[in-house]
Amino acid sequence: MDPLQDLRIYVRSFDVPRVASVYPDNAGIRWWTKAWFNNREKGEDVIEISREMAIKFIQGEISKDAWLERYYPKQMSIYHNAIEMTRKQLLGL
């Protein structure tokens, strides 16, 4: 008999940390976004974005994950694969 048989695993507790930020130049004319995955100190390359997109992100009109999917699709693909692999390992699939 498996003592962990009825154990429910909350997969989100095994989530990969991800941070997104936006910031302007000193004049507030040019805007950029930057992301960090898995608490890496260096982070990803900076990407120039429009002021309108920055405002939408700041005001919460665009979710963090949607933002990262748009500007860092390769990294988000790796993120989704890692979460899925972890889920399968934990569930014994």
C-alpha positions, -999 to 999 in steps of 0.1 A, spaced: 0 0 0 14 34 -10 12 60 18 13 88 -8 -15 74 -28 -41 100 -19 -16 129 -18 -28 159 -38 1 180 -52 -4 217 -59 19 220 -90 20 259 -88 40 255 -56 68 243 -79 66 273 -102 96 289 -118 101 325 -106 97 351 -134 99 389 -132 91 415 -159 98 452 -157 93 482 -179 112 515 -177 117 547 -197 148 567 -206 153 599 -187 131 619 -210 103 593 -209 104 590 -247 119 555 -252 107 525 -232 122 491 -226 113 458 -210 135 433 -192 128 399 -177 144 376 -152 137 338 -151 145 315 -122 161 342 -101 190 346 -125 209 377 -116 218 389 -152 183 385 -167 173 385 -203 182 410 -230 164 444 -229 138 449 -256 126 483 -267 88 487 -265 62 514 -272 51 538 -245 15 526 -249 25 490 -243 44 500 -212 14 518 -198 -9 489 -205 15 466 -186 20 490 -157 -18 495 -154 -23 457 -153 -41 455 -187 -16 429 -198 -7 400 -174 28 392 -166 27 358 -184 10 374 -215 38 400 -215 65 374 -212 49 353 -239 49 383 -263 84 396 -257 103 365 -244 86 335 -262 116 312 -263 121 316 -225 84 310 -219 84 279 -240 112 266 -218 93 276 -187 61 258 -199 81 226 -207 98 227 -173 65 230 -155 49 202 -175 79 179 -169 77 186 -132 40 179 -132 45 146 -150 73 136 -126 53 144 -95 22 126 -108 42 96 -120 31 99 -156 
